[in-house]
């Protein structure tokens, strides 16, 4: 067990790695009533092409299988997993994103029993023909529901326009056809490749005794046998620098048009610190240019071109990155034109005038992160898998300078790498 105390944040992080490879991270929070746990598996919707750890065969899995597997693990032979948590006074949930699957609960009592319950159901798969068939119907209905959501529909239209090869272009839940093709064998193959303790991280937050909790988990894991496999090798096809499409338009029965704009940022081999620093730099830049307090936002808002649904962010991963702006508008053509005009001709003086203020805002957000357990766990795991300690973020933000923002403002918004996704009303 290793304990790290950060004086500036007055926060402690306790780390332990079990013999089977399971990583445990604990943020002790004295006198907090709420307790939180997240078991994160390094397996997401992008992981559909990999080398099988058992036999060295290349596997190409149906789209949506990580999400399907998440759903299926909640199926128990005897009783509902959610009911087990509820009986302990805990609230459980799970979600799948592009690069991880996360199982979690929060509670104010019976934390240790709930924690064992979390570990047990994730580490005891049960996939039958009957349950898989039933789950297909549930997930197909979920896919149809999301297809009726203009934001979701427009967002994945946007990603499929940005990327021609990278799996991030695919809906996390898959397609109706891919879901219907999933078999129990597919689920077991993915489970035994990715659901190894060495490919998992357990994040615990609350008024906890770290040594007691670690001993509890170690005892639980010592009673189980896990194969000594190495983690699987993922295969990601090489992505061209250019975008797949420039514009995607659709019509739906909606109250207001949906506009989404993105700029593809071709990735380079970068150190983890560089990846995170660039993420912060571009998000700072976007906040200055189009954040709620910016001149551009307020001008377009006053003109009725955008409203409070408008948002912008920069998504940065080691193997893909893009700037994303989106919102609803009764004037979609004006919105598209004005946003592009503002991004082509960025006011460097505005960046200079607002740099320190927005930088302080991000520094404050980092401090507040430690009081939001859900957000802290999610952010912690994102950075840990890049090889960055979350306490390092303060120094990364502090070391951002004005010249870096101005430099990126002149190159990140490349119109040749811009795509648009529009949803219009059917009328």
N, C-alpha and C positions, 0 to 999 in steps of 0.2 A: 504494500500500500504506500502511495506517495501523496503527500499533502502539499498543495501550493497555495500560499497566501499572497494576495495582491493588496498591498497597502493602500494604493490610490483608490481602489474600488471598495476596500474593506470587505472583500469576498474571498472565500476559500473554495478551492476545487480539490477533491480527493479522487485519486485515480488508482485503479487496480486492474490487473490482467490475470485472468484465471488460466490454469494449465491447459484448458481446452481452447484458449484463444479469445474467450469472451472479454470484451472491454467494459469496465464499469466506471462511470463518472458520477460523482455525487457533489452537489452544491448544498452544503448544510445551511439551513436558514433558521436560526434560533428564534423561538417564540412565534413562528408562523403556524397558523392553524392548518392551512392547506398543504397537502403533499401531492407530488406529481411524479409519474414515471413514464418513460417512453423507451420501448425496445425498438430500435431502428435497424432494419436489414438493408444492407447495401445492394439493393435489387429494385429497379424501377422499370417503368414502361419502355425505356430505351434499350433494356437488356434482353433483346430478342434473338441475338446472334452471338453464340459463344462456343467455346470448346468444352465438352463434357469432362469434368474432373475424374469421372470414373473410368472411362474407356478411351478418352482422347478424340472422340467423334465430334464433328462440328454439328451443332444444333441450331436450327432456325425455327423459332417458336411463333405461334400465332400472336398477332397483335392483341394487346390487352391482357396477356397472361399473368403479369405481375398483379394487376388489379383483381383479376379473377381469383388468384391464389389468396390474396388478402381476404376477400369475401368468404372463400371456402374454409379458411382456417377457423372461422367463427362457428362452423358447423360442428356440433358435438354429438357423439353417439347417444347421449342420454338426455342432456338438458341444454338450454340456451346459455351460451357464454355470457351474454349480457345480463341474464338473470343471476348468474353466479356473482358477477360484480355488484349488481344492485343489492343482492342479499347481504353483501359486505359493506354497503353504504358507499360504494364507489361508482363513478361514472366513467364508462369505457368508450373508446372510439378507435378508429384506424383510418389511415389515408395512404394512397399511393400517389407518388408524383413521378417525374421523369427519371429520377435517379435513386429513389429509395422507397421502402414500404415501412410505415411506422405504426406501431401498436401502442396505445397509451391509456392511462386512466388518471383521474384525480380523486382524492379522497380527503376526509378529515378524521378518519378512524379506520382501524383494521388494515393499516397500510401493508404490513408484512404479509398477511394472508392474501391481500389483493395482488401484491407483487408476485408471490408464488403462483397465483392463478394466471397472471399475465405470462409468466415464463412457461408454465405448463402447457397452456393451450397453443402457444406459438411453436413449442417444440414437440407437439404430439399431433402430427397431421392425420387427417381422416378423410380420404377422398373416395367416395363410392360412386358407381354409375348413377344411382338414383339421386344422390345429392348434387352431383355435377349437372345432371340434366335439369333439376329444379333451379339451380343457380343460373343456368343459361337464360332461362325465361326472365328471371329477375334483372340480370345485367342487360339483356336486350331492351327491356323496358326503361332502364336507366339511360342507356344510349339514346333511345328515342326521345326521352325527356330532355337530354342535353342538346340534341339536334334541334329542338324547338326553342332553345335559349339563344337569342340573337348574339349575345356576347360570345358564348362558347363556340357557336357555329362560325362566327366571324374570326375568332381568334385562331382556330385551327385551319381555316382558310388562309389566314395570314402566314402561319408557320409553313404550310405546304407551298406557299408562294416563295417564302424565303429559302427553303431547303428542298433540294431534289433527292438527296441520298441520306442525310442524317435522320435517324429514327425520331428525333424530337418533333418532326413534322406530323407524327401520327397521334391520334386521339389516345389519351391514357387508357381509356376503357376499351379501345379497339373498335372494330366494326361488328355489325350483326353477323356477318359471314365468319369473321375470325373467331368470335366468341362461340358460335355454334360448332366450330371445328375442334374446340379444346376437349381433350380427353383426360381421364384420371392419370394416365401414364404421363402425359405432358406435364401435369401439375407435380407429380412425384419427381420427374427429371429436374424441373426448375427448383423444387424444394430442396432436393439433396445436393444440388449444385450451389445454391445461394444461401440457404438457411442453415449454414454452419455457424457455430458459435464464433469462430474467427472472422466471420463476415457480418457480425452484429455488434451493436453498441447499446449499452443500457445506461440511460441518463436518469438520475434520481434527484429530486429537488424537494427540500422541506426540512422540518425540524427532525433530523435523523441522526442516529449514532452510526457513523460510517463503518466502524469496525464490526459492529453487530450485524449490519446489513450485508456487508461483504461476506462475513462468515455464514450467514443464512444462505446466500446465493451459492457460495462455494460448496456448502453441504448438499444443496439441491443438485448442483451440476455433477458432483462426484458420484452420485448414484446412477448416472446415466452414461451410456456409451455413445460416442460420436466417432464417425470414420475420420481417419487422419488424412483427409484430402486437402490439397492446396485449393485456394479460392480459384474460381473459373477465370479463363481468359476471355474477355469481351472482345467482340469484333465490331468495329465501327467503320463503315465504308468511307472512303475519302470524299469529302464534300467539295464540289467546285466553288471557286470564289464568287462567281456570279449568282444572281438569284434565279429561281426557277420560273417565276412569273412576275410581271410588274403590277398587275391589277386583277383582283377577283371581285366580281359583283354578283350578288344574289338578291332575290326578293323573298320576303317573308311577311306574314301577317303580324306587323308590329306597330306600335304607336308612334315611334320616332326612329329615323334612320340611325344606324350604328356605323361609325367610322373608326377604322384601325389603320395605323401607319407604322411601318417598321423600317429600320436601317440595319442591314446585315453587317456585322463586323467580323471579317475573316480572322480566324484564330491563328496565333503563332505559338511556338513553344515558349512558355513563360513559367517563371518560378511562381510558386503559390502566393508569395507576398505581392508579386507584380499583378497577378490576377485579381486579388482582393483590392489592391490599391486602385487599379483601373476601374473596378466596379464602383468604388466610392467616388472617384474623380468624376466619372460620367454622370452618376446620379446627383452629385453636387451641382454639376453644370446644368442638368435638366431642371433641377429645383430652382436655380437662379433664372433660367430662361422661361420656364413654363410652370413653375410652382404656384401655389395659391396666392402667394404674396408678390408675384412678379408683375411687372408692367404689362407684359404680353397677355398673361392670363386675364387680368382685370379689364384690359381693353376689349378682348374677344368676348368676355363674359358680359360686359356692358352693352355690346352690340348684338347680343343674343345669338352669337355664333357657337359658343360653347356654354356648358352649364357645369354644375358641381359633379357631374359624372365623369368629367375629363380627368385623366390621369396619365402620368408618364413615368417610365422606369427603364433601367438598363439591366438586362439579364446577362450575366457573365459566368460561364463555366469553362473548364479547361478545353473542351472540344466544340463549343459553340458560343456565340454571343450576338446580341442584337439590342437595339434601342426600340422601345415600344411606346407609342402614344395612342390613346383611344378615348372615345366618349360618344355620347349620343348628341344629335344636333338636328334641329329642324331646318338647318341650312347646311347640308352636308358638303355641297360643292364649295361653298365659301369657306367652310371649316378646313377642308383639304388644302385649298389654295393659300389661305392665310398661314396655316401651320408651316407649309413648305416655304413660304416667303420669309417667315421669321427665322427658320432654321438655316436658310441659305445666307442670310445677312444678319449674323449675330452681333449684337452690340457689345464690344469688348469693354466699354466703359461700365456697362451694367454689371458685367461679371466682376470687374474690379471693385465697384461700389458695394456689392452684396456678398462678396466672397467670405469675409470674416463672419458675417452674421449667419449665413447658411452653414458654414463650417461649425460654428458653435451649436447650431441646431442639431447637427449630426452627432456632435460630441455628447449633447444632452440625451439624444435618443439612445446612444450606446449605454449610458449610465442607467436609464430607465429600463433597458432590456432585462436587467437582472431581477426586476420585480414582476416581469411577465413570464410565468413559468413555461407556457406553451411556446412562446416566441423564443425564449432563451434556449430551450431544448432543441428546437428546429434549427436555429442559427448556429448553436454550438456544433451540431453534427455536420452541418454544411462545411464549416471551417475545419473541423477536425479531419474530415476526409480529404481535405486539401493539404493537411499537414500543418495547420496553423492553430496555435493555442488562442482561445477567444480573448484572453487578456492582452494579446498582441494588437488587437484591433485599435485600441486607444492610441498607440504609438503610430500605427499606419495612418489613421485619420489626422493626427497632429502633424505628420510629416508631409501632408499634401500642401503644395504651394500654388499660388495664383498662376504662375507661368504654365503649370501643367494643365490647368483648366483651359486656359486660352489656347494652348497648343492643340488640345483635343477638340475644341470648338470649331477649328478650321478643317478637321479631317474626319470626324466621326459621322457627320451627316452627309454622306456621299450619295448624291441623287442617283448615281448609276446602280447603287445597291439598295435602293428604296423600293418597298412594295406597299400596296394599299389593298385593304379588304373592306368592302362596303356592303352593308345590308340595307336595302331600301324597302319601303312599304309596297305591298302588292298592288295597291290602288293606283 
